[in-house]
Amino acid sequence: MKRSERRADLILTTREKSRVGRKTFIERANTSRETRSKSCFSTLFKFEEMQEIVKNFTVVHVDAPGQEEGAAIYPAGYQYATMDQISEMLPAVLQFFNFRTIIGVGVGAGAYILSRFTLSNPEAVEGLVLVNVDTNARGWMDWAAHKLSNLTSSLTDQIMTHLFSQEELSGNTELIQTHRERLAKAPNAINMELFWKSYLGRRDLSIERNNTFKCPVMLVVGDQAPYEDAAVECNSKLDPTTTSFLKMADAGGMPQLTQPSKLTEAFKYFIQGMGYMASSCMTRLSRSRTTSLSSSYSMEGSRSRSRTLSQGSQGGQLPPSPSQTMEVSC
């Protein structure tokens, strides 16, 4: 069962399990959100092993302006919101659901927007899971490459190159074909292009050790993903005592789709490191700690910082809660 509302130009879709007393994940995806209101986290959150986590949280999905199913096409010359402006819409989402704090989950552009929101509203975010994040503004080389790409490549090709590695694109798997077809046939392609250009025009977040997130962060990137170097650079700027870095082999540009089992285990470690689901048992990953994993796994920070959270997540009349989750798809 889903319920949709419009708040501050964002479309909110509340899934079932929105019972009182659960904490919220805000999931924010990017332009590839599988179009037509399907989040690029759908595979992960519907994964069988993920249900143990999901049942303890409320998951809220939020579409960025013009990216929701059935969205009206913006007219020529429409001034689309900047990444900063979209991040400034999120407080209205928390207010609408009466959430005091959330755990944010984002991919690509969504990871950037959640990062911007967290830097501006540190008291509202208990944890971040950022997949393929790039906190830097585009450099001159990237700008020149994009100008050339505009002349030689379609919007679909540009976004596909943003989402997947060249090796994946050359392999032309079913996943690649499906995404390419969805993007090519997207009914809101004009809106999607406006969002894409907004992301390309993002500002540098200026993250440094003395100007960083105040909450635990898990960075996730696929081996040879387009944003592998950017994620590694971001990791070098964050507080190592509160940051976990997961570099996944054989995951490509969309690890939440290609490696949901491994990402679920990492997610569970991260949640437990924040003091939630303490009684939950680890499964395949925990039994494989001494064996060779196909992923390069760096979760020591998460395990060493296990803590008990103050139950400040209740809002208004909400009782103390395990946690809430919001998925915000762009």
ABEGO torsion letter per residue (X at the ends): XBBBBBBGGBBBBBBBGABBGBBBBBBBBBAAAGEGGBBAAAAAAABAAAAAAAAABBBBBBBBBGABBGBBBBBBGBBBBBAAAAAAAAAAAAAAAGBABBBBBBBEAAAAAAAAAAAABAAABABBBBBGBBABBBBAAAAAAAAAAAAABBAAAAAAAAABBAAAAAAGBAAAAAAAAAAAABAAAAAAAAAAAAAAABBBAGBBAABBBABBBBBBBBBGBAAAAAAAAAAAABBAAABBBBBBBGAEABAAAABAAAAAAAAAAAAAAAGBGAABBBBAAAAAAABBBABBBBAAAAAAABBBBBBAABBEABBBBAEBBBBBBX
